[in-house]
Structure formats: C-alpha cells, structure tokens
Amino acid sequence: MYGEFELIARYFTRQPNDDGVLLGVGDDCTLLQPTPGYCLAVSVDTSIADVHFPAEAPAYAIGYRALAVSLSDLAAMGATPRWCLMALSLPEACEAWLSEFARGFHALCDSCGATLVGGDIARGELSVGVTVHGELPPGTALRRSGAQPGDVLAVTGSLGGGHGGLLAWQQGERDLDDPLLAAYLLPQPRVEAGQALRDLATAAIDISDGLLADLQHLREASGVGADIDVEALPLTRGLVERLGETGALHAALGGGDDYELLVSLPPAVVRQARQRLKALGVPLTVIGRLSSEQGVRGVPESVPSGWQHFHGGTP
C-alpha cells in the first residue's frame, strides 16, 4: 500500500504542458506566472460525499464532477482556465478507486485546458476541495451586477437534468449513458460559452443552486426584476418522461446542479450570441426578460426556490 506522497506521485503528478507553471506538484508551493497584463479569476468549491454526490458513484465521475463545478464558476466570469489545486480526503487508499478518480479529474483538465499544479491527500470522510485559477483581460469579466431593464434572459444548454439525474440515481439508475444521470454526474462546464459571451452579455451566473435561486442572486446584484416564460424552458432529454410535466418544471426551475450559464443580453445581440454558441455546439434559449419592476413573474407559486446550505430547499 502506498503512502500519501507515493499516491500523489503515482496518480496526480504529470509533466505540465504550460509555460506558466514555473514549479508544479512536489514542493511546498507551486509557482505560477500569469499571462502579462491579465488578471486572475479564482474560485474554490468543496464536494462532500452524500451531500453533493453519491458516495457510491463511479470514482471517474466523482473526480470529473469535483473539477467541473469549480470550472463552472470560471465559465460564468468568462475566464480561461489555467490551473487548479485539489485537496482529497478519503477513508482508505484504494488504488483502483484512485486510478479512476484521477482519470476523471485529468480528463476534464485536458478538455478544458487546466493544469493540476498541487494539492493534498488525507485520511477522512470522502470529500474533494478544488481551487481553480483562470485569467482574462482586466475589465472584461462577466459579473452578476451588470444586467439592465429591457435585457433578455437566456440559458445555455438544458435545464432540470441535474436534479432529474439525482432522482434517477436514487431510483436505482446506474447507466451513465442515461441523459439525466450523465447531466448530474458528468456536467459540462460552459467554459467556451462564457468566453464567447464575454463581450455581449451584461451579466452572468452559473446555475448551481437552481434557476430561480441563481436568478435571485443576479437580480439582487443588478437591481432588476424578471418575467419568465416557463413554456420556453429547455428541458433535458428524458426529464418529462421520468418526472412528468409538473416534476420536470420544478426540476428546471428549482432543482439545481445544472451548471449551465444564465445570462442577460441586450436584445440587439441575441442573434450574434446564438451564432457564436451554435459554432460551439451549445444551444442558447431566451427564457424571459428583465424589468425595473422588482420580483419574478410567470412562475407557479408551488415551485421550490432552490438549494441553500444550512437553510434547506430542494435536496
């Protein structure tokens, strides 16, 4: 059985293909050189077994998902991923599990252009903490606070799959080819979409806690209200069949774990935004409009408001 440092060397140390990594895994700190003239965007997320993901989920999916949820924050700002740090706590050092976990983590690193540059492994309850570093030109970051009355609201991809996939897992589904389970365990962070919308959108946020909950964050930061067209919501394939129309609507509005982007756009640039995202293979759907009248209209009162730690909400 390998110890901590042997496990790090075996599963998490790779030769960095990034000139900005001056010193990578293996020392007390990593040394990084950002692109001259760019600013850093940094975010951290913790994923805890049986809170954020099922403890019995495939190790590949756990590794992939832990990185995906952090990269989604960079996507919401329009930042380009560069580096990540990972702190892994696990009850035992099973090499087969670690190999699959690392494979999932590295697969998403490779597809999004991020480099793992350091971290830590310790014995404990299963959890993964990931810090991501991205970069972008100063003054170009998408924020929650720029939306204007008259802007349209739009979402990338589809909604409800995260919550639908959680319910599918709880009902015994284990096939990652199932579109709902894949949406939950293998979410696609919209990194390229965020970069493509950076000079068009007035505000953005990633949908992690549920559309309504994250819309509230955007509305409060921008001081606007919203009118939602629930008939326009793009539902993940298979959601209505599994949950029914009412359940699918609730999952799309309040379920969370979708990791799509919710953006506000001036009406004049919607066509251009759609064309850019179409080139990336990412749909963009207009779901409403912002106004100076506070609150949210067009949503059934029975819909849950989303997830919040220590406060409850949609599980």
N, C-alpha and C positions, 0 to 999 in steps of 0.2 A: 504493500500500500504506500502510495506517495504522500509526502507531507505537503504543506501549503505552498512552499516555493517551487517544489518539483511540479505540482499541479499547474501553477501559473506558467512555468516554463513550457510544460507539455501542451497545454490547451489554449493559452491566451497570449503567448509571445510569438509574434510574427514580424518579419522584417518590414518596417514601414515603407510604403511607396509614396512618401510625402516629404518634400524638401523642407517643410515647415516643422517637422519633428527633429529637433536637434538632439534629443535624448529621450528614448522611449521606455518601454517596460524593463524593469530590472534595477532601478536605482531608487533613492528615497523620493525623488520627484521626477516628473517628466519636464523637459524643456521644450517650449514651443515658440515658433516665430510666425505670427500672423502676417498676412499679406500687407505690405506697407500701404498706409493710408486707409485701411479698412478698420472697422470696429468689430468687436466680438459680441455675439449673442450667446448667452449661456443659460442653460436650464437643467434642472435636476428632477427626477421622479423616482419614487420608490414603489416597487411592485411586491406585494406580500401574498403568499400562498393563501388561498381560500378567502381572500379579500378582493384582490384584483384579478386573480386567475385560479383555476382549479389546481390543487397540489398534484393531482394525478394526471394533469395534461401532459402531452408529449414534451420531453425536455427540449427538443428542437423549437417547438412553439413558444415555450417559456423564455428561452434565450432571445428569440426573434422579437417577441412581443415586448419584452422589457426595454429593448432599444427603440422599438417603433413608437412607443408612447412618448418618449423623450424627443425623438426626431420630429414628431408631430408639432411640438412647440416651436421648433426652428422653422418648420413649414409655415406656421401661422404668422411668423415675422418676416417671411420671405428670405431667410438666411440660407446660405450654402453650408452644409455640414462639413466639418473638418476633422474634429477629434472627439473622442469620448473616453470617460473613465467609468469603471464598473466595480461595484462592491457586492460580492456574493456571499450570502450566509446560507449554509445548508447543513442538515443534520448529520450526513455522512458523505464521505468522498467516494461515491460510486463512479468508477471510471467510465463505464458505458453511458451513464447519465450525463456526466460532464462532457464527454465527447460530443454527444448530440446537442447539449445546451450550447457549447461553443460553436458548433457548426451552424446553428440557427442564428446566433449573435453575429458571427463573422459573415454569414450570407447577406444579412441586411447591411452590415458595414460596407461590404463590397458594392452592393447595388446602389447605395446612397452616397458613396464616396467618403465615408467616415473611417478614421483610423483609431483603433483601440490603443491608447498610449499609457495606460496604467490602471491600477485597481487594487483590490484586496479580496482575500478569501478567508472566511472564518467559520467555525462550527456554530450552529444555532438553528433556529426555525428558518424554513426556506423563505428567502426574500432576496430581491435584487434591486440595488440602487444604481442608477445610471445618470451620469452628468454628461451633457453634450455641449460642444462648443461649435458654433458656426460663425460665419463672418459675412459682412455686407458693407457697401459703401455708407459712410456717415449720412444720416438724414434720410435714408431710403426705407427704413424698417416699417413694415405694416404694424399698426398698433390697434388697440381696441377703441381708441378715443377720437378717430377722425371721421366717423360716419355723419352724414348730413341729412336733414329732412329732404325728401324727394329722391334719395338714393334707393335703388332696388336692393333686396336681399337675395343672395344666391348661395347655393351649396354645391360643392364638388361631389362627384360620385353618387352614392345612395345612402339612405338612412334606415335605421332600425336593425341592421344586421348584427351589430354588436350585442344588443340585448336579446335579439332573437337567437343568436348563437349561444349565449349563456343559457337560455331556456332549453335549447336543443341539447346542450351538454347535460343539463340537469335531468332531461328526459331520456338519457342514455345514448344519444348520438355521439359517435366517436370517429366518423369518417371526415377527414379534413377536406375532402372534395365536396362536402356539403357546403353550399354557398354561405349559409348562416354561420356555421361553425368556423369556416375559414375567415369570415369577416370579424369574428370575435377573437380567435386565437392568432390569426395572422393578418392583422390590419395593415393597410398600405399607407404609410405616412406620405402626405401630398407635398413632398419637398419641391419637386419641379414645378408643380402648380403654383405654390406660394411664390416662387421666384418669378414665374411668368406673369403673375398678377400684381407684382410689387409696385409698378408704376401706373396701374389702372385702378386698383381698389382703394377706397378711402379708409377702410378699417377691416380687420380680420381677426378671427379667433378659431382655434381648433375645437371640434365638438367631442369632448371627452366626457362631460357630465350629463349630456343630453342637450338637444337643440334648444329647448326653452331656457334651461339653466344658463347655457353659454350665451344665448341671445340676451339674457338679462345682464350679464357682465358687459357685453358690448353696448347695450342701450344705456346702462348707467354711466359707463365711461364717456359716451358720446352725448348724453343728454337728449336722447330721442325716444320715440315710441315706434311701434311696428304693427302693421296689418299683415297677417299671414294667410296665405291661400293653401289650406290643408289639402285641397284636391291636387295641388301641383307638387306635393312632396314626392321625391323619387325614392321608392321603397326598394329595399334589397330583394333580389330574386328569391322566391320561396317564402317570403315573410308572411304574406296574406294566407298562403296555403297552410302554414303551420299555426299562425296565431289568430286567423280570422281578420276581418277588416278593422274592427274596433281595436283588437290587440295590436295589430300592425301599426295603426295610427298612434297608439300610446307608445309603442316602442320607438317609432320615428321621432316623436316629439319629446319624450321624457326618458328614454331608455339609457342613453349614454354608450360609451365605448365604441363610437363610430369612427372617430379620428379623421373625419372629413373636415374641410375648411368651410366656415361660414363667413361670407364676405359681403361688404356693402360696395356698390358700384354706382357711379353716375349713369343714368340710362343711356347716354350717348356712347358709352364704351362697352356696353354689354356684348354687342356683336363681336367686337375685337377680342374681348376676353374669351368668348366661346371658341373663336377660331384658334386662339393660342392653346387653349386646353385641349381642343379636339386633336391638334397636332401631337399632343402628349398621350392621347387615348383616354382622357379624363372628361366625362360629361360635366357641364355646368348648368344648373337648373335654377331659374328665378322662382322664388317661393313667396315673395312679399315685397313690401315697400315700407320705407321709414318715413316718419312724420314728426312734426313738432308736438303732437298730442301724445302725452305720456301713456305708458301701458302697452299691452298687447291685445289685439283684437283678432277675431276669427278662429280662436282655439277653443274647443269644448272645455267646459269647466272641470270635467271629470279626468282630464289628462294630468298625470303626475308631473311635477315640476323639474324632476331630475335628481341627481345624486349629489350628496354633500357629506363628507366625513364628519362624524360626531353629531350629525343633525338628522340622519336618516334620508328618506326619499326612496327612489326606485332602487331596488337591490341590484 
